[in-house]
Amino acid sequence: MSFALSRNVAAFLLIGTLVAPGSVLPARAETSLQAPVVAEKADKDDVSSFHLENGLEVVVIPDHRAPVVTHMLWYHVGSADEEPGKSGIAHFFEHLMFKATKTYPAGEFSRKVAEIGGQENAFTSYDYTAFYQQVAPQALEMVMTYEADRMENLILNEDVVKTERDVVLEERRSRTDSDPAALLAEEVNATLYQNHPYRMPVIGWLHEMQQLNLKDALAFYQKYYTPNNATLVVSGDVDLATVKALTEKTYGKVPRRAEPGNRQRPQEPEQNTKRTVSMADPRVSQPSFQKMWLVPSYTSAKPGEAEALDLLSEILGGSSRSRIYQALVVQDGSAANAGAYYQGGSLDAGSFGIYGSPRGSATLTDVEAGIDAQIARIIKDGVTADELEKARNRFLKSMIFARDSQSSMARIYGSTLSTGQTIKDIQEWPDRIRAVKVQDIQDVAKRYLVDSRSVTSYLMPEDGKPDQKIEGETPASGETQQPEPPAQGVIQ
């Protein structure tokens, strides 16, 4: 996740009820084409930032429309930063942060938030781990006090670690091992990324999770849970002076520890082989396929490439107005669902994907061929100026919708700053979207949507094949679904 605004806004709006591997994001709502006029007035947020002496970065986003404050602390560590053989430790440690400290018993922080009618949760991704609370402004100091306390004073022992390890093991069994789509997603990721740690599941591999211990947890805490490896975002009914005073009073007392060091991760070699992954399972009722390509993220892309990939995904399959949806779902009726997405919010290389499921007598092969034909059209002939303008307008409108939610803005700023970008990058995003030209869309399609960079996956009923018609009930004509890209890389 990050600042690929098109998809990340939708993702972050869901994080209150968190998304997980195997789940889906809702398609963005249809919008009017008046966005540029509104967006011109809203490009620059009233955002301030500063650093405490201990290295904590603090970002303040005032929004006085409601007496509510979102307090969100982002640690710059995720599952892609784990040591080999320790997969799952980042998410496991997120759980451990809710245990007792030297100052407060386990569960007191959560009880206090609940008592005042607030909300809280936490989530882990490949690139960051975040903890958030949404409370009344007068409770902000209390929240900061508890959060700063567990940054420094967490108490762990063998019993605590064993008990919580059992919890995350059960979480894996219930969310992943019992879900064919989630299991296939793990296999696809491990195939798409041949060398980078994004190939490892955020929740971890079962056999490695079973070995996580107290020593691992304490080492992880000491290395990464330090103010000089974190960003605090406070949005809502606050002002800069108040936040400065409160952070100095609370977080300012936490001593900085040794720098965790640069995030040196193995990078991907040049890929030159088309790969296919298939899974047949009796629990699958509706077959589906997905094709993914390795592409640059907003952080790793050359100037303009990420924005062009984002707009390409919108034109190709981002909404019911898109080429794929109109051709396969509306016109020939071969697909019950079909679309495209760009996951460009990561620190390192991201992915571009297409997906679909057949309807009636159509097969997966039929749907795949239909989508491939739409990609080939764009590579050969490009897109029209009208298509680009409409997609651009929907993107700019999505920023306006995001600004209506203080928690969404906190998530956007926090994730972006945790993946190597800046406040300036966020605020200039609308201008960069406006700068994308028709030729830019065709160029990134030609450059990146090539078979040698792709992984195609098929999820089928038991004994199914991609060219096999599925007997039994399939969505009837008219029972179509909006495009829903798979969510990846965030675990609550």
Buried (B, 14 or more C-beta within 10 A) or exposed (E): BBBBBBBBBBBBBBBBEBBBBBBBBEBBEEBEEEBBEBBEEBBEBEBBBEEBEBBBBBBBBBBEEEEBBBBBBBBBBBBBBBEEEBBBBBBBBBBBBBBBBEEBEEEEBBEBBEEEEBBBBBBBBBBBBBBBBBBBBEBBBBBBBBBBBBBBEBBBEEEBBEEBBEEBBEBBEEBBEEBBBBBBBBBBBBBBBBEBBBBBBBBBBBEBBEEBEBEBBBEBBEBBBBBBBBBBBBBBBBEBEBBBEBBEEBBBBBEBBEEBEEBEBBEBEEBEEEBEBBBBBEEBEBBBBBBBBBBBBBBBBEEBBBBBBBBBBBBBBBBBBBBBBBBBBEEEBBBBBBBBBBBBBBBBBBBBBBBBBBBBEBBBBBBBEBBBEBBEBBBEEBBEEEBBEBBBBBBBBBBBBBBEBBBBBBBBBBBBBBBBBEBEBBBBBBEBBBBBEBEBBBBBBEBBBBEEBBBBBBBBBEEBBBEBBBEEEBBEEEEBBBBBBBBBBBBB
